[in-house]
Structures are given as C-alpha cells and as structure tokens.
C-alpha cells in the first residue's frame, strides 16, 4: 500500500492515479471529506487528516510500503507562518512511528538556498533538513515552478489582455514544469528502492521566458496579450521577481510536457467551466 498526502491536489492526485492504474493499493490522505469521497469512488482507502495531527497521520501511514509527502500550501506563502513547521514535525513523527519502506517528498527548486529564497523555499529547506534524519530512504523531488501556476491569469488575459511577468528581465529563460511530469516522477520513485537520501531536480523540456509565456497566451486566445509589471507585495502567487537556479542545473531531470500544451488544457477547462 502507498499513502499519498495531498491527494486532493494536482501532484498528489497524479501520483495516486498512476499508482491505482498500476494496480497498487492506495490510501488517499486528504484534509477535506469531499476530496476523500471522490477517491473512495475510485477504489482508494481514505484518511481525512489534519496536517499537524501526528497520531492520525501515523494511522494513515501504517503498513505503507511508501509515503508521498506534500506540505500544505497554506503555510508556504508567509515567512513566519508556523503551520509548515507544525506539519513538518507531525509528518516526521508519523513517519518514524509508521516506518514505511521509503518516503518521497515534493520539494522545490529553491530548497537548497533556504532563508535566502522565498518563504516557500525556507519551508522546503526546513522540511528537507528534518527529513534527512529519518531512518528510512528518502527522496526529495525539487520541482521548478508549476506550469499550472498561470491558471489564475487566464481570465485577465481574456478580458484585459494582460498577465503578470513571471521573471525579470522578460527575456530571461526560467524553468517551469507540468504537475503531470512531477507526479509521474514521484510515482515511479515510490515503486523503486534505494539507500539513504536522494535529491532529484525536475524542470520542463525547455525553459521559457515571460515574453514567451505572453506569446503563448496570445496564440491560444487569438488576441494580443501584454505583460503587466508587478512589484513588492503586489506579486501574485506563482510569480517570481527573480528566479532561483537549481543546485545542480546540469543534471536536472527534464519533463515531457511543453508549457503551451499545459496552457492549452488550462484554457480549455476554463472555457468549459464558464
């Protein structure tokens, strides 16, 4: 059995679906009952658990061959938010108590810079530091910014013809990756064996500039799309004023899904739900 935290999210959902398709038993660890009901209909065991509840997490992880760990996104935006630390401590205690054969953690490309990066980078650095002491093999999947982070800007692109810049200068190539690629790598890792700690850094097949992101919007929407510069606290979630390079940029794993293909799917879903 494999326990998947954050199964209600993009990456956790991909991991759970791929394992189910491979005939594995899956426990979907979710925070909302509605997310659990959807997974139960697909044949998963379900655990509705708070991210800071070590006892409940332990029960969810018991008898698991592997556990996929994703920090709750709610605690990743603010520098002094204590929810990430509480989740890290609870997850670590639960993993030690349940003793799965291996653990795969969703991390981020800025984790190695810690406090010198964003609040999210610090949270992932704290997670990696804590989980390196676990007694079982651990793998950290340091993903680039998700391509799906552009989804909230589709409406503005359609109605006003503007999107925020994702990095400056606007012609600077930045790494982005599809959540389907991240989930695929994580699901494969859960079924592998290794010793000690592994770090895998993951990006899309090619890097993309803010100008190219705007051009992709324009091409798919059939209208001009320009970049609106943001500064300071005005940065929308998912955008970065400057990028953090991978720790080992020459050895990143490349995903298969190009940015424009991901954006095409996001736009189609937005129009279908309108």
C-alpha positions in Angstrom: 0.0 0.0 0.0 1.1 3.5 -0.7 -0.1 6.5 1.3 -0.4 9.8 -0.6 -0.7 13.1 1.3 -2.2 16.0 -0.6 -4.2 13.5 -2.8 -6.7 16.3 -3.4 -4.0 18.5 -5.0 -2.5 18.4 -8.5 0.7 16.5 -7.9 -0.7 14.2 -5.2 -3.7 13.4 -7.5 -1.4 12.4 -10.3 0.7 10.2 -8.0 -2.4 8.4 -6.7 -4.0 7.9 -10.1 -0.8 6.5 -11.6 -0.4 4.0 -8.7 -4.0 3.0 -9.0 -3.6 2.4 -12.7 -0.5 0.2 -11.9 -2.7 -2.0 -9.7 -1.3 -0.7 -6.4 -3.4 -0.2 -3.2 -3.6 3.5 -2.3 -4.6 5.4 0.8 -5.6 9.0 -0.2 -4.6 11.3 2.7 -6.8 14.4 2.4 -7.9 17.3 4.5 -11.5 17.6 3.2 -14.1 14.9 3.3 -15.3 15.8 -0.2 -11.9 15.0 -1.6 -11.9 11.7 0.2 -15.3 10.7 -1.2 -14.0 11.2 -4.8 -11.1 8.9 -4.1 -13.2 6.3 -2.4 -15.3 6.1 -5.6 -12.0 5.2 -7.4 -11.2 2.4 -5.0 -8.9 4.1 -2.6 -8.8 3.8 1.2 -9.2 7.3 2.6 -7.8 9.1 5.6 -9.2 12.6 6.4 -6.4 14.1 8.5 -5.1 17.5 9.6 -1.5 18.1 8.5 -0.5 18.7 12.1 -2.1 15.6 13.6 0.8 13.2 14.1 -1.4 10.4 15.6 -3.9 10.4 12.7 -1.0 10.6 10.2 0.6 7.6 11.8 -2.6 5.6 11.4 -2.8 6.7 7.8 0.8 5.6 7.1 0.7 2.3 8.9 1.5 -0.7 6.7 2.5 1.6 3.8 5.3 0.5 1.6 5.9 4.1 0.6 4.6 7.5 1.5 4.3 10.6 -0.7 4.7 13.8 1.3 3.5 17.2 0.3 3.5 20.2 2.7 0.2 22.1 2.9 0.3 25.0 0.6 -1.5 27.3 3.1 1.7 27.6 5.1 4.1 28.3 2.3 3.3 32.0 1.5 4.2 33.8 4.7 7.7 33.9 6.1 6.8 33.5 9.7 3.8 31.1 9.3 4.1 28.4 11.9 1.8 25.9 10.1 4.5 24.5 7.9 6.7 23.8 11.0 3.8 22.1 12.7 3.2 20.0 9.6 6.8 19.1 9.3 7.1 18.0 12.9 3.9 15.9 12.7 4.8 14.3 9.4 8.3 13.4 10.8 6.9 11.9 14.0 4.3 9.9 12.0 6.9 8.6 9.5 9.2 7.4 12.3 6.3 5.7 14.1 4.8 4.1 11.0 8.2 3.2 9.4 7.3 2.9 5.7 10.0 1.4 3.5 10.6 4.7 1.7 9.4 8.3 1.6 9.1 10.6 -1.5 8.8 14.3 -0.7 7.6 17.1 -3.0 10.2 19.9 -2.6 11.1 22.9 -4.8 14.0 24.2 -6.8 14.8 26.9 -4.1 15.1 24.5 -1.2 18.9 24.5 -1.2 19.0 28.3 -0.6 16.7 28.2 2.5 16.3 31.6 4.1 17.9 33.4 1.2 15.0 32.5 -1.0 11.2 32.9 -0.7 9.1 31.8 2.3 8.3 28.6 0.3 12.0 28.0 -0.2 12.5 28.3 3.6 9.7 25.9 4.3 11.0 23.3 1.9 14.5 23.7 3.3 13.2 23.1 6.8 11.4 20.0 5.6 14.5 18.6 3.8 16.6 19.3 6.9 14.2 17.5 9.2 13.5 14.5 6.9 17.2 13.8 6.2 17.3 12.4 9.7 14.6 9.8 9.0 15.6 6.2 9.4 14.3 5.1 6.0 15.3 6.0 2.5 14.1 9.5 1.5 13.9 11.2 -1.9 13.3 14.9 -2.4 11.8 15.9 -5.8 12.8 19.6 -6.2 10.3 20.8 -8.8 10.5 24.0 -10.8 7.6 26.4 -10.7 4.5 24.6 -11.9 3.3 25.5 -15.4 -0.3 25.4 -14.0 0.5 28.4 -11.8 -0.6 30.5 -14.8 -4.2 29.3 -14.5 -5.4 32.2 -12.3 -4.4 34.7 -15.0 -6.4 33.3 -17.8 -9.4 35.4 -17.0 -7.3 38.6 -17.0 -5.7 37.6 -20.3 -9.1 37.1 -21.9 -10.8 40.2 -20.5 -7.9 42.8 -20.3 -5.2 41.3 -22.4 -2.7 41.4 -19.6 -0.8 38.9 -17.5 1.9 39.5 -14.8 5.6 38.9 -15.7 6.9 35.7 -14.1 10.5 36.9 -14.0 12.6 39.9 -15.0 14.2 40.6 -17.3 11.3 39.5 -19.5 13.6 37.6 -21.9 15.2 35.6 -19.1 14.5 31.8 -19.6 13.1 30.3 -16.4 12.4 26.6 -15.5 8.8 25.6 -15.3 7.3 22.1 -15.1 3.9 20.4 -15.6 2.4 18.8 -12.5 1.8 15.7 -14.5 5.6 15.3 -15.0 6.2 15.9 -11.3 3.6 13.3 -10.3 5.0 10.8 -12.8 8.5 11.1 -11.4 7.2 10.8 -7.8 5.0 7.8 -8.5 7.9 6.0 -10.2 10.2 6.7 -7.2 7.7 5.2 -4.8 8.0 1.9 -6.5 11.8 1.9 -6.6 14.3 1.0 -3.9 17.4 3.0 -2.9 19.5 3.7 0.2 19.9 7.0 2.1 18.8 10.4 0.7 18.2 11.2 -2.9 17.7 14.7 -4.5 16.1 14.9 -7.9 15.7 18.3 -9.6 12.9 18.5 -12.2 12.0 21.0 -14.9 10.1 21.0 -18.1 11.6 20.0 -21.5 12.6 23.6 -22.3 12.9 26.9 -20.3 10.6 29.7 -21.1 10.7 33.5 -20.8 7.9 35.8 -19.6 7.7 37.2 -23.1 7.2 33.6 -24.4 4.5 33.0 -21.8 2.7 36.1 -23.0 3.1 34.9 -26.6 1.6 31.5 -25.8 -1.4 33.2 -24.2 -1.8 35.4 -27.3 -1.5 32.4 -29.7 -4.1 30.3 -27.9 -6.5 33.1 -27.2 -6.3 34.8 -30.6 -5.7 38.2 -29.1 -2.8 40.5 -28.1 -1.6 39.8 -24.5 0.9 42.1 -22.8 2.8 41.8 -19.6 1.9 44.0 -16.6 4.8 44.6 -14.3 4.3 43.9 -10.6 6.5 44.9 -7.7 6.9 44.4 -4.0 3.9 42.8 -2.2 1.8 43.1 -5.4 3.3 39.9 -6.9 0.5 37.3 -7.5 1.1 33.8 -6.1 3.0 31.7 -8.6 5.1 34.6 -10.0 8.7 35.3 -9.1 10.5 38.6 -9.2 13.8 36.8 -9.8 14.5 33.1 -10.2 16.5 30.6 -8.1 18.7 28.3 -10.0 18.8 24.6 -9.3 21.6 23.3 -7.1 22.8 21.1 -9.9 21.4 22.7 -13.1 23.5 20.5 -15.4 21.8 17.3 -14.0 18.1 18.2 -13.9 15.5 15.7 -15.0 13.5 17.0 -18.0 9.8 16.6 -18.1 8.0 15.8 -21.4 5.0 18.3 -21.4 5.8 21.7 -23.1 4.3 24.8 -21.5 2.0 25.6 -24.4 0.4 22.2 -24.2 -0.3 22.7 -20.5 -1.7 26.1 -21.1 -4.0 24.8 -23.9 -5.5 22.4 -21.5 -5.9 25.0 -18.8 -7.7 27.4 -21.2 -10.0 24.6 -22.5 -11.0 23.7 -18.9 -11.6 27.4 -18.1 -13.9 27.8 -21.1 -15.7 24.5 -20.4 -16.5 25.6 -16.8 -17.5 29.1 -17.7 
